[in-house]
Amino acid sequence: MKFRISPVLVCLSILVLPLSSSLAAAQESLRRNSLANQNEGADPSPRNRAPQRAMVEAVQRATISSELSGRIESIPFREGEAFQEGEAIAVIDCSLYEAELDRVGAKLASARREYDNNQRLLELRSVGQLDVDLSRLAVSEANAEYRAARTNASRCNITAPYSGRVVGREASEGQSVEASEEILDIVGSELEARIIVPATWLKWLEPGVETTLEVEETGERVNGVVNRIGASVDPVSHTIPIWAELDVTPSLRPGMTASATFPARDTDKMYGAVANEQAP
């Protein structure tokens, strides 16, 4: 007995085989996309971490003002020059304040002598207890005046609160200034980078992550470490600022711009290896 294959069945087989192959390919594509999305949510691949804009900022910046009224005797440092912590960066003519210190010092010595004398006279019953108490209060008053005069005299030499550079001079030598009048603008030598990154990076970004900056003005590469993350996300751009402590170089200055990249970590390399193994 002979069996004949129907032409209809042959046609159906020819149509079903390509459809099965296409369905299998589509399922495999969906599986790969799902795996990639899961890996991206856990820790985005370093290939998706495009360089981000960064700006170099000074950790410390201040406007130095005079605490006294007087004539500026000297400003040792010019714009751009570096100074060390504790160095005198401005000197006010102190002759008037030193004279006041001498006057109050003499007053204090006189009050002490009078107090000692009254104590001896009290033992001889030549003065009353009231005289002794009043002389003791006079010593306290003179001592307070002396401390105030000594503080004013110490303010004639304005010293640097930290090491840094002069940004600008707001006054000149020989100029008379009033109390609280600005003299210098300074910045500290410690620098950091302010980097704006996508808010989605918060999935993996944390203090301690290393970054590398390529400075546009000089072309040099500077290493840094993220030390803090902004408190809020910009709802419009969906970005957040972060700050990185930098390894300061002699040519690095506040205000420079750079491109910040984040090198792959061990977990990134493991992810890349897994992705390569799963690739067809």
C-alpha positions as CSV (number, residue, x, y, z in Angstrom):
1,M,0.0,0.0,0.0
2,K,1.4,3.3,-1.0
3,F,1.0,6.6,0.9
4,R,0.9,9.9,-0.9
5,I,1.9,13.2,0.7
6,S,-0.7,15.8,0.2
7,P,0.4,19.0,-1.6
8,V,-1.5,21.0,1.0
9,L,0.6,19.5,3.9
10,V,3.8,20.3,2.1
11,C,2.8,24.0,1.7
12,L,1.8,24.3,5.3
13,S,5.2,22.9,6.4
14,I,7.0,25.4,4.2
15,L,5.0,28.2,5.9
16,V,5.4,27.0,9.5
17,L,9.1,26.5,9.5
18,P,10.1,30.2,8.9
19,L,7.4,31.3,11.4
20,S,8.9,29.1,14.1
21,S,12.4,30.4,13.4
22,S,11.2,34.0,13.6
23,L,9.3,33.3,16.8
24,A,12.4,31.7,18.4
25,A,14.6,34.7,17.3
26,A,12.1,37.2,18.8
27,Q,12.0,35.3,22.1
28,E,15.8,35.3,22.3
29,S,15.9,39.0,21.6
30,L,13.4,39.7,24.4
31,R,15.4,37.6,26.8
32,R,18.6,39.5,26.0
33,N,16.9,42.9,26.4
34,S,15.4,41.8,29.7
35,L,18.8,40.7,31.0
36,A,20.4,43.9,29.9
37,N,17.7,46.0,31.6
38,Q,18.2,44.1,34.8
39,N,21.9,44.5,34.8
40,E,21.6,48.2,33.9
41,G,19.3,48.7,36.9
42,A,21.7,47.0,39.3
43,D,24.8,48.7,38.1
44,P,25.0,50.6,34.7
45,S,27.7,49.5,32.4
46,P,30.7,51.9,32.2
47,R,30.1,52.1,28.5
48,N,26.9,54.1,29.3
49,R,28.7,56.5,31.6
50,A,29.4,59.4,29.3
51,P,31.9,62.1,30.5
52,Q,30.1,64.7,32.6
53,R,30.8,68.5,32.9
54,A,32.7,69.6,36.0
55,M,34.0,72.8,37.4
56,V,36.9,73.2,39.8
57,E,36.1,75.1,43.0
58,A,38.0,76.2,46.0
59,V,37.0,74.5,49.2
60,Q,37.7,77.8,51.1
61,R,37.2,81.3,49.9
62,A,37.0,84.5,51.9
63,T,37.0,88.3,51.8
64,I,39.5,89.6,54.3
65,S,38.3,92.9,56.0
66,S,40.0,95.1,58.5
67,E,38.8,94.8,62.1
68,L,40.3,98.3,62.9
69,S,40.3,101.8,61.6
70,G,43.7,102.9,60.4
71,R,46.2,103.3,57.6
72,I,47.3,100.2,55.7
73,E,51.0,99.9,56.2
74,S,51.7,97.0,53.9
75,I,50.0,94.2,51.8
76,P,52.9,91.8,51.2
77,F,51.1,89.6,48.5
78,R,49.9,90.6,45.1
79,E,47.2,89.0,43.0
80,G,48.0,85.4,42.1
81,E,50.7,85.0,44.7
82,A,50.6,82.1,47.2
83,F,50.8,82.4,51.0
84,Q,51.0,80.0,53.9
85,E,48.7,79.7,56.8
86,G,49.6,82.2,59.6
87,E,51.6,84.5,57.4
88,A,50.7,88.3,57.6
89,I,48.7,89.2,54.5
90,A,48.0,92.8,55.5
91,V,49.4,95.1,58.2
92,I,47.6,98.1,59.7
93,D,49.5,101.0,61.3
94,C,49.4,100.1,65.0
95,S,51.1,103.0,66.7
96,L,47.8,104.4,68.1
97,Y,46.7,101.0,69.4
98,E,50.1,100.2,70.9
99,A,50.0,103.5,72.7
100,E,46.5,102.7,74.1
101,L,47.8,99.3,75.2
102,D,50.7,101.0,77.1
103,R,48.3,103.5,78.8
104,V,45.9,100.8,79.9
105,G,48.8,98.6,81.1
106,A,50.0,101.5,83.3
107,K,46.5,102.0,84.7
108,L,46.3,98.3,85.5
109,A,49.7,98.4,87.3
110,S,48.5,101.4,89.4
111,A,45.2,99.7,90.3
112,R,47.1,96.7,91.5
113,R,49.5,98.7,93.6
114,E,46.5,100.6,95.2
115,Y,44.8,97.3,96.0
116,D,47.9,95.8,97.6
117,N,48.3,99.0,99.7
118,N,44.7,99.0,100.9
119,Q,45.0,95.4,101.9
120,R,48.0,96.3,104.2
121,L,46.2,99.3,105.5
122,L,43.2,97.1,106.3
123,E,45.4,95.0,108.5
124,L,46.4,98.1,110.4
125,R,42.7,99.2,110.6
126,S,43.6,102.4,108.7
127,V,41.0,101.8,105.9
128,G,37.7,100.0,105.9
129,Q,36.7,96.9,103.9
130,L,34.8,99.1,101.4
131,D,38.0,100.7,100.3
132,V,39.6,97.3,99.7
133,D,36.6,96.1,97.7
134,L,36.5,99.2,95.6
135,S,40.2,98.9,94.8
136,R,39.8,95.2,93.9
137,L,37.0,96.2,91.5
138,A,39.3,98.8,90.0
139,V,41.8,96.1,89.3
140,S,39.2,94.0,87.5
141,E,38.1,97.0,85.4
142,A,41.6,97.9,84.4
143,N,42.4,94.3,83.6
144,A,39.4,94.1,81.2
145,E,40.5,97.3,79.5
146,Y,44.0,95.9,79.1
147,R,42.7,92.7,77.5
148,A,40.6,94.7,75.0
149,A,43.5,97.0,74.1
150,R,45.8,93.9,73.7
151,T,43.2,92.3,71.3
152,N,43.0,95.5,69.2
153,A,46.8,95.7,69.0
154,S,47.0,92.0,67.8
155,R,44.5,92.8,65.0
156,C,47.0,95.2,63.3
157,N,48.6,92.1,61.7
158,I,46.1,90.3,59.6
159,T,47.2,86.7,59.2
160,A,46.1,84.1,56.7
161,P,43.5,81.7,58.1
162,Y,44.7,79.0,55.7
163,S,47.2,78.4,52.9
164,G,46.1,79.8,49.5
165,R,46.4,82.5,46.9
166,V,45.3,86.1,46.6
167,V,42.4,86.6,44.1
168,G,42.2,90.3,44.3
169,R,43.2,93.4,46.3
170,E,40.4,95.7,47.3
171,A,42.7,98.3,49.0
172,S,46.2,99.6,48.6
173,E,49.2,100.4,50.8
174,G,48.9,103.8,52.4
175,Q,45.1,103.8,52.2
176,S,43.1,104.6,55.3
177,V,40.3,102.1,55.9
178,E,37.5,101.8,58.4
179,A,36.6,98.8,60.5
180,S,34.9,96.1,58.3
181,E,36.3,97.6,55.1
182,E,37.4,94.9,52.5
183,I,41.1,94.5,51.8
184,L,41.7,91.2,50.1
185,D,39.9,88.3,48.4
186,I,41.6,85.0,48.9
187,V,41.0,81.3,48.1
188,G,42.4,78.3,49.8
189,S,44.8,75.8,48.2
190,E,42.4,72.9,48.7
191,L,40.3,72.3,45.5
192,E,37.3,70.2,44.6
193,A,35.2,69.5,41.5
194,R,31.5,70.1,41.2
195,I,30.1,67.6,38.8
196,I,26.5,67.4,37.5
197,V,25.5,63.8,36.8
198,P,22.2,62.0,35.9
199,A,20.1,61.2,38.9
200,T,19.9,57.6,37.7
201,W,23.5,57.3,38.7
202,L,22.4,57.3,42.3
203,K,21.8,53.6,41.9
204,W,25.6,53.0,42.1
205,L,27.2,56.4,43.0
206,E,28.4,56.9,46.5
207,P,31.2,58.7,48.5
208,G,34.5,57.0,47.8
209,V,33.9,56.4,44.1
210,E,37.0,57.4,42.0
211,T,36.8,59.8,39.1
212,T,39.3,61.3,36.6
213,L,39.0,64.9,35.3
214,E,40.5,66.0,32.0
215,V,41.0,69.8,32.4
216,E,40.0,71.7,29.3
217,E,42.3,74.7,29.9
218,T,45.5,72.7,30.4
219,G,44.7,69.2,29.0
220,E,46.1,67.5,32.1
221,R,44.3,64.6,33.9
222,V,43.6,65.0,37.6
223,N,42.4,62.2,39.9
224,G,39.6,62.7,42.4
225,V,37.4,60.9,44.9
226,V,33.7,61.6,45.4
227,N,33.3,63.0,48.9
228,R,29.7,64.1,49.0
229,I,26.4,64.1,47.0
230,G,23.9,66.8,46.6
231,A,20.8,66.9,48.8
232,S,18.2,67.2,46.0
233,V,17.6,66.2,42.4
234,D,16.7,68.9,39.8
235,P,13.1,67.9,38.8
236,V,13.5,69.5,35.3
237,S,16.9,68.1,34.2
238,H,16.8,65.0,36.4
239,T,20.4,65.7,37.5
240,I,22.1,66.0,40.8
241,P,25.4,67.7,41.8
242,I,28.2,65.8,43.4
243,W,31.6,67.0,44.7
244,A,35.0,65.2,44.4
245,E,38.1,65.9,46.3
246,L,41.0,66.5,43.9
247,D,44.7,65.7,43.8
248,V,45.8,69.3,43.4
249,T,48.5,70.1,40.8
250,P,50.5,73.3,40.5
251,S,48.6,74.5,37.4
252,L,45.1,73.7,38.7
253,R,43.0,76.8,39.5
254,P,39.4,77.5,40.7
255,G,37.0,78.2,37.8
256,M,38.6,75.7,35.4
257,T,36.3,73.4,33.5
258,A,36.8,69.7,32.9
259,S,35.2,66.4,31.7
260,A,34.8,63.9,34.5
261,T,34.9,60.2,33.7
262,F,34.3,57.3,36.1
263,P,36.6,54.3,35.5
264,A,35.1,50.8,35.6
265,R,35.3,49.1,38.9
266,D,35.6,45.4,39.6
267,T,31.8,44.9,39.6
268,D,31.7,46.6,36.2
269,K,34.3,44.3,34.7
270,M,32.4,41.3,36.1
271,Y,29.2,42.6,34.4
272,G,31.0,43.1,31.1
273,A,32.4,39.5,31.3
274,V,29.0,38.1,32.0
275,A,27.5,40.1,29.1
276,N,30.1,38.8,26.7
277,E,29.5,35.2,27.8
278,Q,25.8,35.6,27.2
279,A,26.3,37.2,23.8
280,P,25.7,34.8,20.8
